[in-house]
Amino acid sequence: MAYELGPDGATFSPPVTLTVIPAEIPWNKECILPSTFVWLFTLMNQNIFVLILIVLIIGGVWAFNRR
């Protein structure tokens, strides 16, 4: 399992913790969590998927990509 977080050098003050539990993600649905997170889900087939999570926290943006 590979993850990419970016952009390089992104920092948050105070520090944040990001936890993703894939078994609990509602696949094939678009979920928007108010004011903090925007989740975009794309189900490509039963075995291959792309998950993109854009986290907007205190002026910072992290892009999370799981393949």
PyMOL Python script that loads the backbone (N, CA, C, O; Angstrom):
from pymol import cmd

cmd.read_pdbstr("""\
ATOM      1  N   MET A   1       0.844  -1.153   0.000  1.00  0.00           N
ATOM      2  CA  MET A   1       0.000   0.000   0.000  1.00  0.00           C
ATOM      3  C   MET A   1       0.900   1.229   0.000  1.00  0.00           C
ATOM      4  O   MET A   1       1.797   1.327   0.837  1.00  0.00           O
ATOM      5  N   ALA A   2       0.683   2.164  -0.915  1.00  0.00           N
ATOM      6  CA  ALA A   2       1.514   3.366  -1.014  1.00  0.00           C
ATOM      7  C   ALA A   2       0.662   4.608  -0.828  1.00  0.00           C
ATOM      8  O   ALA A   2      -0.480   4.667  -1.283  1.00  0.00           O
ATOM      9  N   TYR A   3       1.223   5.588  -0.163  1.00  0.00           N
ATOM     10  CA  TYR A   3       0.544   6.860   0.054  1.00  0.00           C
ATOM     11  C   TYR A   3       1.478   7.988  -0.357  1.00  0.00           C
ATOM     12  O   TYR A   3       2.695   7.877  -0.213  1.00  0.00           O
ATOM     13  N   GLU A   4       0.914   9.061  -0.864  1.00  0.00           N
ATOM     14  CA  GLU A   4       1.677  10.267  -1.168  1.00  0.00           C
ATOM     15  C   GLU A   4       1.000  11.428  -0.457  1.00  0.00           C
ATOM     16  O   GLU A   4      -0.216  11.591  -0.550  1.00  0.00           O
ATOM     17  N   LEU A   5       1.781  12.235   0.253  1.00  0.00           N
ATOM     18  CA  LEU A   5       1.261  13.436   0.898  1.00  0.00           C
ATOM     19  C   LEU A   5       2.015  14.631   0.346  1.00  0.00           C
ATOM     20  O   LEU A   5       3.228  14.564   0.148  1.00  0.00           O
ATOM     21  N   GLY A   6       1.315  15.712   0.099  1.00  0.00           N
ATOM     22  CA  GLY A   6       1.976  16.880  -0.452  1.00  0.00           C
ATOM     23  C   GLY A   6       1.166  18.114  -0.166  1.00  0.00           C
ATOM     24  O   GLY A   6       0.082  17.989   0.405  1.00  0.00           O
ATOM     25  N   PRO A   7       1.606  19.275  -0.516  1.00  0.00           N
ATOM     26  CA  PRO A   7       2.876  19.526  -1.196  1.00  0.00           C
ATOM     27  C   PRO A   7       4.055  19.362  -0.241  1.00  0.00           C
ATOM     28  O   PRO A   7       3.897  19.418   0.978  1.00  0.00           O
ATOM     29  N   ASP A   8       5.240  19.160  -0.819  1.00  0.00           N
ATOM     30  CA  ASP A   8       6.445  19.038  -0.016  1.00  0.00           C
ATOM     31  C   ASP A   8       6.601  20.277   0.856  1.00  0.00           C
ATOM     32  O   ASP A   8       6.376  21.401   0.406  1.00  0.00           O
ATOM     33  N   GLY A   9       6.983  20.063   2.087  1.00  0.00           N
ATOM     34  CA  GLY A   9       7.220  21.175   2.994  1.00  0.00           C
ATOM     35  C   GLY A   9       5.984  21.719   3.678  1.00  0.00           C
ATOM     36  O   GLY A   9       6.083  22.687   4.433  1.00  0.00           O
ATOM     37  N   ALA A  10       4.809  21.126   3.438  1.00  0.00           N
ATOM     38  CA  ALA A  10       3.585  21.604   4.077  1.00  0.00           C
ATOM     39  C   ALA A  10       3.681  21.397   5.586  1.00  0.00           C
ATOM     40  O   ALA A  10       4.074  20.325   6.045  1.00  0.00           O
ATOM     41  N   THR A  11       3.328  22.410   6.342  1.00  0.00           N
ATOM     42  CA  THR A  11       3.341  22.305   7.799  1.00  0.00           C
ATOM     43  C   THR A  11       2.067  22.915   8.363  1.00  0.00           C
ATOM     44  O   THR A  11       1.423  23.745   7.722  1.00  0.00           O
ATOM     45  N   PHE A  12       1.719  22.498   9.557  1.00  0.00           N
ATOM     46  CA  PHE A  12       0.549  23.026  10.239  1.00  0.00           C
ATOM     47  C   PHE A  12       0.925  23.344  11.675  1.00  0.00           C
ATOM     48  O   PHE A  12       1.711  22.629  12.297  1.00  0.00           O
ATOM     49  N   SER A  13       0.358  24.416  12.191  1.00  0.00           N
ATOM     50  CA  SER A  13       0.606  24.803  13.564  1.00  0.00           C
ATOM     51  C   SER A  13      -0.731  25.132  14.214  1.00  0.00           C
ATOM     52  O   SER A  13      -1.379  26.099  13.813  1.00  0.00           O
ATOM     53  N   PRO A  14      -1.158  24.364  15.193  1.00  0.00           N
ATOM     54  CA  PRO A  14      -0.496  23.212  15.783  1.00  0.00           C
ATOM     55  C   PRO A  14      -0.492  22.024  14.829  1.00  0.00           C
ATOM     56  O   PRO A  14      -1.243  22.015  13.854  1.00  0.00           O
ATOM     57  N   PRO A  15       0.351  21.010  15.100  1.00  0.00           N
ATOM     58  CA  PRO A  15       0.409  19.829  14.232  1.00  0.00           C
ATOM     59  C   PRO A  15      -0.938  19.120  14.159  1.00  0.00           C
ATOM     60  O   PRO A  15      -1.731  19.186  15.099  1.00  0.00           O
ATOM     61  N   VAL A  16      -1.195  18.446  13.048  1.00  0.00           N
ATOM     62  CA  VAL A  16      -2.441  17.703  12.868  1.00  0.00           C
ATOM     63  C   VAL A  16      -2.132  16.219  12.725  1.00  0.00           C
ATOM     64  O   VAL A  16      -1.033  15.835  12.326  1.00  0.00           O
ATOM     65  N   THR A  17      -3.110  15.401  13.054  1.00  0.00           N
ATOM     66  CA  THR A  17      -3.009  13.961  12.862  1.00  0.00           C
ATOM     67  C   THR A  17      -4.075  13.552  11.873  1.00  0.00           C
ATOM     68  O   THR A  17      -5.242  13.914  12.030  1.00  0.00           O
ATOM     69  N   LEU A  18      -3.691  12.801  10.852  1.00  0.00           N
ATOM     70  CA  LEU A  18      -4.617  12.325   9.831  1.00  0.00           C
ATOM     71  C   LEU A  18      -4.654  10.806   9.906  1.00  0.00           C
ATOM     72  O   LEU A  18      -3.628  10.146   9.742  1.00  0.00           O
ATOM     73  N   THR A  19      -5.846  10.247  10.157  1.00  0.00           N
ATOM     74  CA  THR A  19      -6.015   8.804  10.231  1.00  0.00           C
ATOM     75  C   THR A  19      -7.051   8.386   9.208  1.00  0.00           C
ATOM     76  O   THR A  19      -8.157   8.926   9.189  1.00  0.00           O
ATOM     77  N   VAL A  20      -6.706   7.425   8.353  1.00  0.00           N
ATOM     78  CA  VAL A  20      -7.630   6.908   7.345  1.00  0.00           C
ATOM     79  C   VAL A  20      -7.783   5.413   7.576  1.00  0.00           C
ATOM     80  O   VAL A  20      -6.796   4.679   7.637  1.00  0.00           O
ATOM     81  N   ILE A  21      -9.025   4.972   7.702  1.00  0.00           N
ATOM     82  CA  ILE A  21      -9.315   3.551   7.885  1.00  0.00           C
ATOM     83  C   ILE A  21     -10.112   3.102   6.667  1.00  0.00           C
ATOM     84  O   ILE A  21     -11.331   3.272   6.637  1.00  0.00           O
ATOM     85  N   PRO A  22      -9.436   2.517   5.636  1.00  0.00           N
ATOM     86  CA  PRO A  22     -10.101   2.187   4.370  1.00  0.00           C
ATOM     87  C   PRO A  22     -11.359   1.347   4.512  1.00  0.00           C
ATOM     88  O   PRO A  22     -12.290   1.525   3.728  1.00  0.00           O
ATOM     89  N   ALA A  23     -11.427   0.437   5.480  1.00  0.00           N
ATOM     90  CA  ALA A  23     -12.612  -0.411   5.627  1.00  0.00           C
ATOM     91  C   ALA A  23     -13.853   0.399   5.988  1.00  0.00           C
ATOM     92  O   ALA A  23     -14.973  -0.050   5.747  1.00  0.00           O
ATOM     93  N   GLU A  24     -13.666   1.592   6.564  1.00  0.00           N
ATOM     94  CA  GLU A  24     -14.798   2.410   6.981  1.00  0.00           C
ATOM     95  C   GLU A  24     -15.185   3.465   5.948  1.00  0.00           C
ATOM     96  O   GLU A  24     -16.126   4.225   6.175  1.00  0.00           O
ATOM     97  N   ILE A  25     -14.483   3.526   4.826  1.00  0.00           N
ATOM     98  CA  ILE A  25     -14.771   4.528   3.809  1.00  0.00           C
ATOM     99  C   ILE A  25     -15.969   4.089   2.973  1.00  0.00           C
ATOM    100  O   ILE A  25     -15.992   2.958   2.487  1.00  0.00           O
ATOM    101  N   PRO A  26     -16.964   4.955   2.797  1.00  0.00           N
ATOM    102  CA  PRO A  26     -18.141   4.600   1.987  1.00  0.00           C
ATOM    103  C   PRO A  26     -17.829   4.697   0.499  1.00  0.00           C
ATOM    104  O   PRO A  26     -18.106   5.726  -0.118  1.00  0.00           O
ATOM    105  N   TRP A  27     -17.254   3.638  -0.097  1.00  0.00           N
ATOM    106  CA  TRP A  27     -16.821   3.658  -1.490  1.00  0.00           C
ATOM    107  C   TRP A  27     -17.979   3.923  -2.436  1.00  0.00           C
ATOM    108  O   TRP A  27     -19.125   3.560  -2.170  1.00  0.00           O
ATOM    109  N   ASN A  28     -17.646   4.566  -3.546  1.00  0.00           N
ATOM    110  CA  ASN A  28     -18.595   4.884  -4.609  1.00  0.00           C
ATOM    111  C   ASN A  28     -19.614   5.924  -4.182  1.00  0.00           C
ATOM    112  O   ASN A  28     -20.704   5.997  -4.748  1.00  0.00           O
ATOM    113  N   LYS A  29     -19.266   6.733  -3.182  1.00  0.00           N
ATOM    114  CA  LYS A  29     -20.118   7.820  -2.734  1.00  0.00           C
ATOM    115  C   LYS A  29     -19.254   9.061  -2.584  1.00  0.00           C
ATOM    116  O   LYS A  29     -18.054   8.964  -2.324  1.00  0.00           O
ATOM    117  N   GLU A  30     -19.860  10.215  -2.747  1.00  0.00           N
ATOM    118  CA  GLU A  30     -19.147  11.469  -2.506  1.00  0.00           C
ATOM    119  C   GLU A  30     -19.530  11.956  -1.123  1.00  0.00           C
ATOM    120  O   GLU A  30     -20.713  12.116  -0.821  1.00  0.00           O
ATOM    121  N   CYS A  31     -18.534  12.191  -0.282  1.00  0.00           N
ATOM    122  CA  CYS A  31     -18.787  12.639   1.083  1.00  0.00           C
ATOM    123  C   CYS A  31     -18.091  13.970   1.298  1.00  0.00           C
ATOM    124  O   CYS A  31     -16.929  14.133   0.925  1.00  0.00           O
ATOM    125  N   ILE A  32     -18.778  14.902   1.882  1.00  0.00           N
ATOM    126  CA  ILE A  32     -18.180  16.192   2.203  1.00  0.00           C
ATOM    127  C   ILE A  32     -18.382  16.427   3.693  1.00  0.00           C
ATOM    128  O   ILE A  32     -19.516  16.445   4.172  1.00  0.00           O
ATOM    129  N   LEU A  33     -17.290  16.607   4.426  1.00  0.00           N
ATOM    130  CA  LEU A  33     -17.367  16.897   5.845  1.00  0.00           C
ATOM    131  C   LEU A  33     -17.251  18.403   6.025  1.00  0.00           C
ATOM    132  O   LEU A  33     -16.290  19.002   5.543  1.00  0.00           O
ATOM    133  N   PRO A  34     -18.198  19.027   6.702  1.00  0.00           N
ATOM    134  CA  PRO A  34     -18.276  20.492   6.797  1.00  0.00           C
ATOM    135  C   PRO A  34     -16.996  21.141   7.315  1.00  0.00           C
ATOM    136  O   PRO A  34     -16.417  20.693   8.304  1.00  0.00           O
ATOM    137  N   SER A  35     -16.577  22.168   6.657  1.00  0.00           N
ATOM    138  CA  SER A  35     -15.524  23.121   7.035  1.00  0.00           C
ATOM    139  C   SER A  35     -14.103  22.576   7.131  1.00  0.00           C
ATOM    140  O   SER A  35     -13.157  23.363   7.088  1.00  0.00           O
ATOM    141  N   THR A  36     -13.913  21.271   7.257  1.00  0.00           N
ATOM    142  CA  THR A  36     -12.560  20.777   7.449  1.00  0.00           C
ATOM    143  C   THR A  36     -12.057  19.912   6.312  1.00  0.00           C
ATOM    144  O   THR A  36     -10.930  20.099   5.855  1.00  0.00           O
ATOM    145  N   PHE A  37     -12.863  18.970   5.842  1.00  0.00           N
ATOM    146  CA  PHE A  37     -12.393  17.990   4.873  1.00  0.00           C
ATOM    147  C   PHE A  37     -13.266  17.970   3.632  1.00  0.00           C
ATOM    148  O   PHE A  37     -14.471  18.207   3.711  1.00  0.00           O
ATOM    149  N   VAL A  38     -12.666  17.692   2.494  1.00  0.00           N
ATOM    150  CA  VAL A  38     -13.387  17.397   1.261  1.00  0.00           C
ATOM    151  C   VAL A  38     -12.897  16.038   0.798  1.00  0.00           C
ATOM    152  O   VAL A  38     -11.706  15.868   0.539  1.00  0.00           O
ATOM    153  N   TRP A  39     -13.789  15.072   0.690  1.00  0.00           N
ATOM    154  CA  TRP A  39     -13.434  13.728   0.257  1.00  0.00           C
ATOM    155  C   TRP A  39     -13.963  13.511  -1.146  1.00  0.00           C
ATOM    156  O   TRP A  39     -15.113  13.847  -1.429  1.00  0.00           O
ATOM    157  N   LEU A  40     -13.153  12.962  -2.024  1.00  0.00           N
ATOM    158  CA  LEU A  40     -13.579  12.611  -3.372  1.00  0.00           C
ATOM    159  C   LEU A  40     -13.261  11.142  -3.590  1.00  0.00           C
ATOM    160  O   LEU A  40     -12.106  10.732  -3.469  1.00  0.00           O
ATOM    161  N   PHE A  41     -14.272  10.347  -3.910  1.00  0.00           N
ATOM    162  CA  PHE A  41     -14.076   8.912  -4.083  1.00  0.00           C
ATOM    163  C   PHE A  41     -14.372   8.513  -5.519  1.00  0.00           C
ATOM    164  O   PHE A  41     -15.370   8.951  -6.090  1.00  0.00           O
ATOM    165  N   THR A  42     -13.533   7.703  -6.095  1.00  0.00           N
ATOM    166  CA  THR A  42     -13.778   7.155  -7.427  1.00  0.00           C
ATOM    167  C   THR A  42     -13.506   5.661  -7.371  1.00  0.00           C
ATOM    168  O   THR A  42     -12.393   5.240  -7.055  1.00  0.00           O
ATOM    169  N   LEU A  43     -14.508   4.870  -7.675  1.00  0.00           N
ATOM    170  CA  LEU A  43     -14.339   3.428  -7.705  1.00  0.00           C
ATOM    171  C   LEU A  43     -14.142   3.021  -9.151  1.00  0.00           C
ATOM    172  O   LEU A  43     -15.062   3.148  -9.959  1.00  0.00           O
ATOM    173  N   MET A  44     -12.937   2.525  -9.497  1.00  0.00           N
ATOM    174  CA  MET A  44     -12.626   2.188 -10.886  1.00  0.00           C
ATOM    175  C   MET A  44     -13.089   0.779 -11.229  1.00  0.00           C
ATOM    176  O   MET A  44     -13.649   0.570 -12.305  1.00  0.00           O
ATOM    177  N   ASN A  45     -12.878  -0.174 -10.364  1.00  0.00           N
ATOM    178  CA  ASN A  45     -13.422  -1.523 -10.496  1.00  0.00           C
ATOM    179  C   ASN A  45     -13.336  -2.186  -9.130  1.00  0.00           C
ATOM    180  O   ASN A  45     -13.029  -1.516  -8.144  1.00  0.00           O
ATOM    181  N   GLN A  46     -13.594  -3.464  -9.048  1.00  0.00           N
ATOM    182  CA  GLN A  46     -13.660  -4.107  -7.741  1.00  0.00           C
ATOM    183  C   GLN A  46     -12.318  -4.148  -7.021  1.00  0.00           C
ATOM    184  O   GLN A  46     -12.288  -4.185  -5.791  1.00  0.00           O
ATOM    185  N   ASN A  47     -11.206  -4.141  -7.755  1.00  0.00           N
ATOM    186  CA  ASN A  47      -9.905  -4.319  -7.123  1.00  0.00           C
ATOM    187  C   ASN A  47      -8.992  -3.100  -7.171  1.00  0.00           C
ATOM    188  O   ASN A  47      -8.035  -3.024  -6.401  1.00  0.00           O
ATOM    189  N   ILE A  48      -9.265  -2.149  -8.055  1.00  0.00           N
ATOM    190  CA  ILE A  48      -8.386  -0.991  -8.222  1.00  0.00           C
ATOM    191  C   ILE A  48      -9.194   0.275  -7.963  1.00  0.00           C
ATOM    192  O   ILE A  48     -10.268   0.461  -8.536  1.00  0.00           O
ATOM    193  N   PHE A  49      -8.687   1.126  -7.117  1.00  0.00           N
ATOM    194  CA  PHE A  49      -9.394   2.373  -6.858  1.00  0.00           C
ATOM    195  C   PHE A  49      -8.395   3.492  -6.617  1.00  0.00           C
ATOM    196  O   PHE A  49      -7.222   3.255  -6.328  1.00  0.00           O
ATOM    197  N   VAL A  50      -8.877   4.689  -6.739  1.00  0.00           N
ATOM    198  CA  VAL A  50      -8.080   5.870  -6.428  1.00  0.00           C
ATOM    199  C   VAL A  50      -8.845   6.654  -5.382  1.00  0.00           C
ATOM    200  O   VAL A  50     -10.032   6.932  -5.551  1.00  0.00           O
ATOM    201  N   LEU A  51      -8.180   7.006  -4.320  1.00  0.00           N
ATOM    202  CA  LEU A  51      -8.780   7.794  -3.253  1.00  0.00           C
ATOM    203  C   LEU A  51      -8.007   9.098  -3.149  1.00  0.00           C
ATOM    204  O   LEU A  51      -6.791   9.097  -2.957  1.00  0.00           O
ATOM    205  N   ILE A  52      -8.702  10.182  -3.275  1.00  0.00           N
ATOM    206  CA  ILE A  52      -8.064  11.492  -3.147  1.00  0.00           C
ATOM    207  C   ILE A  52      -8.712  12.219  -1.978  1.00  0.00           C
ATOM    208  O   ILE A  52      -9.933  12.368  -1.927  1.00  0.00           O
ATOM    209  N   LEU A  53      -7.907  12.657  -1.064  1.00  0.00           N
ATOM    210  CA  LEU A  53      -8.391  13.393   0.092  1.00  0.00           C
ATOM    211  C   LEU A  53      -7.683  14.737   0.124  1.00  0.00           C
ATOM    212  O   LEU A  53      -6.454  14.798   0.177  1.00  0.00           O
ATOM    213  N   ILE A  54      -8.444  15.789   0.092  1.00  0.00           N
ATOM    214  CA  ILE A  54      -7.864  17.124   0.204  1.00  0.00           C
ATOM    215  C   ILE A  54      -8.261  17.665   1.570  1.00  0.00           C
ATOM    216  O   ILE A  54      -9.446  17.812   1.867  1.00  0.00           O
ATOM    217  N   VAL A  55      -7.282  17.953   2.385  1.00  0.00           N
ATOM    218  CA  VAL A  55      -7.532  18.412   3.737  1.00  0.00           C
ATOM    219  C   VAL A  55      -7.227  19.901   3.820  1.00  0.00           C
ATOM    220  O   VAL A  55      -6.107  20.333   3.545  1.00  0.00           O
ATOM    221  N   LEU A  56      -8.221  20.671   4.198  1.00  0.00           N
ATOM    222  CA  LEU A  56      -8.043  22.110   4.335  1.00  0.00           C
ATOM    223  C   LEU A  56      -8.023  22.449   5.824  1.00  0.00           C
ATOM    224  O   LEU A  56      -9.067  22.459   6.476  1.00  0.00           O
ATOM    225  N   ILE A  57      -6.854  22.720   6.349  1.00  0.00           N
ATOM    226  CA  ILE A  57      -6.722  22.997   7.775  1.00  0.00           C
ATOM    227  C   ILE A  57      -5.860  24.237   7.971  1.00  0.00           C
ATOM    228  O   ILE A  57      -4.710  24.276   7.534  1.00  0.00           O
ATOM    229  N   ILE A  58      -6.403  25.223   8.611  1.00  0.00           N
ATOM    230  CA  ILE A  58      -5.667  26.424   9.008  1.00  0.00           C
ATOM    231  C   ILE A  58      -4.758  26.929   7.890  1.00  0.00           C
ATOM    232  O   ILE A  58      -3.551  27.074   8.084  1.00  0.00           O
ATOM    233  N   GLY A  59      -5.329  27.192   6.740  1.00  0.00           N
ATOM    234  CA  GLY A  59      -4.573  27.761   5.642  1.00  0.00           C
ATOM    235  C   GLY A  59      -3.675  26.795   4.906  1.00  0.00           C
ATOM    236  O   GLY A  59      -2.941  27.215   4.011  1.00  0.00           O
ATOM    237  N   GLY A  60      -3.699  25.527   5.240  1.00  0.00           N
ATOM    238  CA  GLY A  60      -2.838  24.559   4.569  1.00  0.00           C
ATOM    239  C   GLY A  60      -3.657  23.602   3.729  1.00  0.00           C
ATOM    240  O   GLY A  60      -4.846  23.407   3.984  1.00  0.00           O
ATOM    241  N   VAL A  61      -3.035  23.007   2.735  1.00  0.00           N
ATOM    242  CA  VAL A  61      -3.701  22.016   1.888  1.00  0.00           C
ATOM    243  C   VAL A  61      -2.790  20.806   1.761  1.00  0.00           C
ATOM    244  O   VAL A  61      -1.625  20.940   1.387  1.00  0.00           O
ATOM    245  N   TRP A  62      -3.306  19.644   2.066  1.00  0.00           N
ATOM    246  CA  TRP A  62      -2.596  18.386   1.847  1.00  0.00           C
ATOM    247  C   TRP A  62      -3.366  17.593   0.823  1.00  0.00           C
ATOM    248  O   TRP A  62      -4.594  17.535   0.882  1.00  0.00           O
ATOM    249  N   ALA A  63      -2.676  16.983  -0.112  1.00  0.00           N
ATOM    250  CA  ALA A  63      -3.317  16.087  -1.073  1.00  0.00           C
ATOM    251  C   ALA A  63      -2.897  14.666  -0.720  1.00  0.00           C
ATOM    252  O   ALA A  63      -1.711  14.384  -0.552  1.00  0.00           O
ATOM    253  N   PHE A  64      -3.864  13.788  -0.610  1.00  0.00           N
ATOM    254  CA  PHE A  64      -3.631  12.404  -0.204  1.00  0.00           C
ATOM    255  C   PHE A  64      -4.089  11.517  -1.344  1.00  0.00           C
ATOM    256  O   PHE A  64      -5.238  11.617  -1.773  1.00  0.00           O
ATOM    257  N   ASN A  65      -3.220  10.651  -1.846  1.00  0.00           N
ATOM    258  CA  ASN A  65      -3.546   9.816  -3.002  1.00  0.00           C
ATOM    259  C   ASN A  65      -3.178   8.377  -2.684  1.00  0.00           C
ATOM    260  O   ASN A  65      -2.015   8.073  -2.418  1.00  0.00           O
ATOM    261  N   ARG A  66      -4.166   7.493  -2.711  1.00  0.00           N
ATOM    262  CA  ARG A  66      -3.894   6.069  -2.471  1.00  0.00           C
ATOM    263  C   ARG A  66      -4.210   5.315  -3.740  1.00  0.00           C
ATOM    264  O   ARG A  66      -5.297   5.472  -4.295  1.00  0.00           O
ATOM    265  N   ARG A  67      -3.275   4.493  -4.216  1.00  0.00           N
ATOM    266  CA  ARG A  67      -3.483   3.723  -5.442  1.00  0.00           C
ATOM    267  C   ARG A  67      -3.377   2.258  -5.162  1.00  0.00           C
ATOM    268  O   ARG A  67      -3.522   1.443  -6.074  1.00  0.00           O
TER     269      ARG A  67
END
""", "prot")
cmd.dss("prot")
cmd.show_as("cartoon", "prot")
cmd.util.cbc("prot")
cmd.orient("prot")
